[in-house]
Amino acid sequence: MKFSWSGAPHVPAQTSVAGVMQQVLLALTPGVIALTWFFGTGVLIQLVLALVFAYLFEYLMLRLRKQPVALFLSDYSAAVTAVLFALCIPPLAPWWISLIGMFFAMVIAKHLYGGLGHNRFNPAMVGLAVILISFPLIFTHWSPPRSLAETQLSLSHVISIIFTGNPIVAGWDAITMATPLDTLRTGSARGLLVTEVRTASVFGDYGGLGWEWVANWYCLGGLWLLYRRVIHWRVPLALLGTVFILTTPLYLFDPDANPLPLQHIFSGATMLAAFFIATDPVSGCSTPKGQLLFGCGVAILLLVIRRWGAYPDGVAFAILVMNMFAPLIDRYTRPRVFGHPG
């Protein structure tokens, strides 16, 4: 008689870097589809460009450092970095934006620190921060939501714009517009009330038109990662909860001067950061208390930058600043070792 056998129930399932990265990419898929639906096929082209440049620099650096090329190219870490970067740049950004961003992400932020698992800063956010600082005007040329586009661009037009920088079918004003956060920031600088700014067509029910749906799908993907135990609940809860807790009293006190709390959560890259960027196990915190503090810190910095900084969103800078403090936070939030005094 043959008996079936298996490992004991207390033996944890085997995980791998490639397996985790594949699940992250799968969880990002609904958000990618939604972003493409609302903002056009330029999203997909930016994804392809970022992936090509990311793997090119990954290959070159692995050969230069004499590391096993096949092993590291197949772990999907470069793909996750590329996708996160591409989702944060305008769909009609010129092709060389991905080239520069991926150079700083893969070469500077990843391999010069020792490669996978040794990077002190989130590579995708390093690449994004360099682009934000060096070419801020590009981020004012976002594609309008599908329902607000004056000109419907074909795939050939999109490709031509990305690779030549020339809006053939119309001027930039006809095919691009400011994001909801940029509109809110510009209106506030002109002395307009938030309630007046929110009458613009770019705003939806509680966030940006189209943006709020994209954020919903990011949230769905993030919840799936929580269910699969790829990420932990502490960072997303701390980040989103802190944003909501800090902005709610301000909105209730003076709604004419302060946006809806959900405006901050469902506009820009807040939801993407909460589930997919701030949860990076390498550049973030590893202790339970540290993860809560990390999420709170990102939320506070995000709101500070949006209110007083030079950039309408600020997710990249908030993440990078907290990456810098992550080792210190972990050091002072280490749990007590069993059998030792606290």
C-alpha positions as CSV (number, residue, x, y, z in Angstrom):
1,M,0.0,0.0,0.0
2,K,1.2,3.5,-0.9
3,F,0.8,6.4,1.5
4,S,0.8,10.0,0.5
5,W,3.0,12.3,2.5
6,S,3.8,16.0,2.7
7,G,5.7,18.5,4.8
8,A,4.4,19.1,8.3
9,P,1.8,21.9,8.7
10,H,4.3,24.0,10.6
11,V,6.7,24.2,7.7
12,P,6.2,27.5,5.9
13,A,5.7,27.6,2.2
14,Q,8.8,28.3,0.1
15,T,8.9,31.8,-1.4
16,S,11.2,33.4,-3.9
17,V,12.0,36.9,-5.0
18,A,10.7,36.1,-8.5
19,G,7.4,34.7,-7.0
20,V,6.9,37.8,-4.9
21,M,7.7,40.2,-7.8
22,Q,5.3,38.3,-10.1
23,Q,2.5,38.8,-7.6
24,V,3.2,42.5,-7.3
25,L,3.1,42.8,-11.1
26,L,-0.2,40.9,-11.2
27,A,-1.6,43.2,-8.5
28,L,-0.6,46.2,-10.5
29,T,-2.4,45.0,-13.6
30,P,-5.9,46.4,-12.7
31,G,-4.4,49.8,-12.1
32,V,-2.5,49.7,-15.4
33,I,-5.6,48.8,-17.3
34,A,-7.6,51.6,-15.6
35,L,-4.8,54.1,-16.2
36,T,-4.7,53.1,-19.9
37,W,-8.5,53.3,-20.3
38,F,-8.7,56.8,-18.8
39,F,-5.4,58.4,-20.1
40,G,-4.6,56.6,-23.3
41,T,-2.2,54.1,-24.9
42,G,0.7,56.3,-24.0
43,V,0.7,54.5,-20.6
44,L,1.5,51.2,-22.3
45,I,4.3,52.8,-24.4
46,Q,5.9,54.3,-21.3
47,L,5.7,50.9,-19.7
48,V,7.5,49.3,-22.6
49,L,10.2,52.0,-22.7
50,A,10.8,51.7,-19.0
51,L,11.0,47.9,-19.1
52,V,13.4,48.0,-22.1
53,F,15.8,50.5,-20.4
54,A,15.5,48.9,-17.0
55,Y,16.6,45.5,-18.3
56,L,19.3,47.0,-20.5
57,F,20.9,48.7,-17.5
58,E,20.3,45.6,-15.4
59,Y,22.1,43.5,-17.9
60,L,25.0,45.9,-18.4
61,M,25.6,46.3,-14.6
62,L,25.4,42.6,-13.9
63,R,28.0,41.9,-16.6
64,L,30.2,44.8,-15.2
65,R,29.9,43.5,-11.7
66,K,30.4,39.9,-12.8
67,Q,27.2,38.7,-11.3
68,P,25.0,35.8,-12.6
69,V,23.1,37.5,-15.3
70,A,20.4,34.9,-15.9
71,L,19.6,34.6,-12.2
72,F,19.0,38.3,-11.6
73,L,17.3,39.0,-14.9
74,S,14.7,36.4,-14.1
75,D,13.8,37.7,-10.6
76,Y,11.4,40.4,-12.0
77,S,12.8,43.1,-9.7
78,A,13.8,45.3,-12.6
79,A,10.3,44.9,-14.1
80,V,8.6,46.1,-10.8
81,T,11.0,49.1,-10.7
82,A,10.2,50.0,-14.3
83,V,6.4,49.6,-14.0
84,L,6.3,51.7,-10.8
85,F,8.3,54.4,-12.5
86,A,6.2,54.4,-15.7
87,L,3.0,54.7,-13.8
88,C,4.2,57.9,-12.2
89,I,5.2,59.8,-15.4
90,P,2.9,61.5,-18.0
91,P,1.7,59.1,-20.7
92,L,3.1,61.5,-23.4
93,A,6.5,62.1,-21.8
94,P,9.4,61.9,-24.3
95,W,11.2,58.6,-24.6
96,W,14.4,59.8,-23.1
97,I,12.6,60.4,-19.8
98,S,12.5,56.7,-19.2
99,L,16.1,56.4,-20.3
100,I,17.3,58.9,-17.7
101,G,14.9,57.6,-15.0
102,M,16.0,54.0,-15.4
103,F,19.7,54.9,-15.5
104,F,19.4,56.5,-12.1
105,A,17.1,53.8,-10.8
106,M,19.0,50.8,-11.9
107,V,22.6,52.0,-12.0
108,I,22.8,54.6,-9.3
109,A,20.1,53.6,-6.8
110,K,20.4,49.8,-7.2
111,H,23.7,48.5,-8.4
112,L,26.1,51.1,-7.0
113,Y,24.6,50.2,-3.6
114,G,25.3,46.5,-4.2
115,G,22.4,45.3,-6.2
116,L,19.1,43.6,-5.2
117,G,18.5,43.6,-1.4
118,H,21.2,46.2,-0.7
119,N,19.7,49.4,-2.1
120,R,19.1,52.0,0.6
121,F,16.6,54.0,-1.4
122,N,13.6,52.9,-3.5
123,P,15.1,52.7,-7.1
124,A,11.9,53.7,-8.9
125,M,11.5,56.8,-6.6
126,V,15.1,57.8,-7.1
127,G,14.5,57.8,-10.9
128,L,11.3,59.7,-10.5
129,A,12.8,62.3,-8.2
130,V,15.6,63.0,-10.7
131,I,13.1,63.6,-13.4
132,L,10.9,65.8,-11.2
133,I,13.8,68.0,-10.2
134,S,15.4,68.1,-13.7
135,F,12.3,68.4,-15.9
136,P,9.4,69.7,-13.9
137,L,7.6,71.2,-16.9
138,I,7.0,67.7,-18.4
139,F,4.7,66.9,-15.5
140,T,2.4,69.7,-16.4
141,H,1.6,67.9,-19.7
142,W,-0.6,65.1,-18.5
143,S,-3.1,63.5,-20.9
144,P,-6.7,64.6,-20.0
145,P,-9.1,61.9,-18.8
146,R,-10.9,60.1,-21.6
147,S,-14.1,62.1,-21.3
148,L,-12.4,65.5,-21.3
149,A,-10.0,65.0,-24.3
150,E,-10.6,67.5,-27.0
151,T,-8.6,65.4,-29.5
152,Q,-8.7,61.7,-29.6
153,L,-5.1,60.5,-30.4
154,S,-4.5,57.4,-32.4
155,L,-1.7,55.0,-31.5
156,S,0.5,56.4,-34.3
157,H,0.0,59.9,-33.0
158,V,0.9,58.9,-29.5
159,I,4.1,57.2,-30.8
160,S,5.0,60.2,-32.8
161,I,4.6,62.6,-29.9
162,I,6.7,60.4,-27.5
163,F,9.5,59.9,-30.0
164,T,9.5,63.3,-31.7
165,G,8.1,65.6,-29.1
166,N,5.9,67.2,-31.7
167,P,2.1,67.2,-31.1
168,I,1.2,66.8,-34.8
169,V,-2.6,66.8,-34.6
170,A,-2.9,69.9,-32.2
171,G,-1.1,72.1,-29.8
172,W,-0.1,70.9,-26.4
173,D,-3.0,72.8,-24.8
174,A,-5.5,70.6,-26.8
175,I,-4.0,67.3,-25.9
176,T,-2.7,67.8,-22.3
177,M,-3.9,69.4,-19.1
178,A,-2.9,69.8,-15.5
179,T,-3.6,67.1,-13.0
180,P,-6.2,67.6,-10.3
181,L,-3.5,68.2,-7.6
182,D,-1.7,70.7,-9.9
183,T,-5.0,72.4,-10.6
184,L,-5.7,72.7,-6.9
185,R,-2.2,74.0,-6.2
186,T,-2.4,76.6,-9.0
187,G,-5.9,77.8,-8.0
188,S,-4.9,78.1,-4.3
189,A,-1.9,80.2,-5.4
190,R,-4.2,82.5,-7.3
191,G,-6.3,83.0,-4.1
192,L,-9.3,80.9,-5.2
193,L,-11.2,78.9,-2.6
194,V,-10.9,75.1,-2.8
195,T,-14.7,74.9,-3.4
196,E,-14.2,77.2,-6.4
197,V,-11.3,75.2,-7.8
198,R,-13.2,72.0,-7.5
199,T,-15.8,73.2,-10.0
200,A,-13.2,72.5,-12.7
201,S,-14.1,69.6,-15.0
202,V,-10.9,67.7,-14.0
203,F,-12.4,66.8,-10.6
204,G,-14.6,63.8,-9.9
205,D,-16.9,62.9,-7.0
206,Y,-14.1,63.0,-4.4
207,G,-10.9,62.9,-6.2
208,G,-9.6,63.6,-9.7
209,L,-11.8,62.6,-12.7
210,G,-10.4,59.2,-13.7
211,W,-7.8,59.3,-11.0
212,E,-10.2,58.1,-8.4
213,W,-11.0,55.0,-10.4
214,V,-7.4,54.3,-11.0
215,A,-6.8,54.6,-7.2
216,N,-9.7,52.2,-6.6
217,W,-8.0,49.6,-8.7
218,Y,-4.7,50.1,-7.1
219,C,-6.4,49.6,-3.8
220,L,-8.0,46.4,-5.1
221,G,-4.6,45.1,-6.1
222,G,-3.1,46.1,-2.8
223,L,-5.8,44.3,-0.9
224,W,-5.0,41.2,-2.9
225,L,-1.3,41.5,-1.9
226,L,-2.5,41.7,1.7
227,Y,-4.6,38.6,1.3
228,R,-1.7,36.8,-0.2
229,R,0.5,38.1,2.6
230,V,3.0,39.6,0.2
231,I,2.8,42.9,2.1
232,H,1.8,43.7,5.7
233,W,-1.2,45.9,6.7
234,R,0.8,48.3,8.9
235,V,2.3,50.5,6.2
236,P,-0.8,51.0,4.1
237,L,-3.1,51.5,7.1
238,A,-0.6,54.0,8.7
239,L,-0.1,56.0,5.5
240,L,-3.8,56.2,4.5
241,G,-5.0,56.5,8.0
242,T,-2.6,59.4,8.8
243,V,-3.6,61.3,5.7
244,F,-7.3,60.9,6.6
245,I,-6.9,61.8,10.3
246,L,-4.8,64.9,9.6
247,T,-6.9,66.3,6.8
248,T,-10.4,65.7,8.2
249,P,-10.2,68.3,11.0
250,L,-8.8,70.9,8.6
251,Y,-11.5,70.2,6.1
252,L,-14.3,70.4,8.7
253,F,-12.9,73.6,10.2
254,D,-12.5,75.4,6.9
255,P,-13.7,73.5,3.7
256,D,-13.0,76.6,1.6
257,A,-9.3,76.4,2.3
258,N,-8.7,72.7,2.7
259,P,-9.5,69.9,0.2
260,L,-11.6,66.8,1.0
261,P,-9.6,64.1,2.9
262,L,-10.5,61.7,0.1
263,Q,-9.1,64.2,-2.4
264,H,-5.6,63.6,-1.0
265,I,-6.2,59.8,-1.0
266,F,-7.7,59.4,-4.4
267,S,-5.6,61.8,-6.4
268,G,-2.0,61.5,-7.4
269,A,0.0,58.5,-6.4
270,T,-1.1,58.2,-2.8
271,M,-2.8,54.8,-3.2
272,L,0.0,53.5,-5.3
273,A,2.5,54.6,-2.7
274,A,0.5,53.0,0.2
275,F,0.4,49.5,-1.3
276,F,3.2,49.2,-3.7
277,I,6.0,51.7,-3.0
278,A,6.1,52.4,0.8
279,T,5.8,48.6,1.4
280,D,9.2,47.8,-0.2
281,P,10.8,45.5,2.3
282,V,14.4,46.5,1.4
283,S,14.2,50.3,1.6
284,G,11.5,50.5,4.2
285,C,11.2,49.5,7.9
286,S,11.1,45.9,9.0
287,T,10.0,46.1,12.6
288,P,6.2,46.2,13.4
289,K,6.4,49.6,15.2
290,G,8.8,50.8,12.6
291,Q,6.4,50.1,9.7
292,L,3.7,52.1,11.4
293,L,6.1,55.0,11.9
294,F,7.3,54.7,8.4
295,G,3.8,54.9,7.0
296,C,2.9,57.9,9.2
297,G,6.1,59.7,8.2
298,V,5.4,59.2,4.5
299,A,1.9,60.6,5.0
300,I,3.0,63.6,6.9
301,L,5.8,64.5,4.5
302,L,3.4,64.0,1.6
303,L,0.9,66.5,3.0
304,V,3.6,69.0,3.9
305,I,5.0,68.9,0.3
306,R,1.5,69.2,-1.2
307,R,0.7,72.2,1.0
308,W,4.0,74.1,1.2
309,G,6.4,72.4,-1.3
310,A,7.2,73.1,-4.9
311,Y,5.6,70.0,-6.3
312,P,1.8,69.2,-6.4
313,D,2.2,65.5,-5.3
314,G,5.5,64.8,-3.6
315,V,5.2,61.0,-3.1
316,A,8.7,60.4,-4.4
317,F,10.4,62.8,-2.0
318,A,8.3,61.6,1.0
319,I,9.3,58.0,0.3
320,L,13.0,58.9,-0.2
321,V,13.2,60.9,3.0
322,M,11.7,58.1,5.0
323,N,14.0,55.6,3.3
324,M,16.9,57.6,4.8
325,F,15.4,57.3,8.3
326,A,14.3,53.7,8.0
327,P,17.5,52.1,9.6
328,L,17.3,54.5,12.5
329,I,13.6,53.8,13.1
330,D,14.3,50.1,13.0
331,R,17.1,50.4,15.5
332,Y,14.9,52.1,18.1
333,T,11.8,50.0,17.5
334,R,13.3,46.6,17.7
335,P,10.9,44.2,19.6
336,R,12.2,42.7,22.8
337,V,14.1,39.4,22.3
338,F,12.4,36.5,24.0
339,G,14.1,35.7,27.3
340,H,15.9,39.1,27.5
341,P,14.8,42.2,29.5
342,G,13.3,45.0,27.4
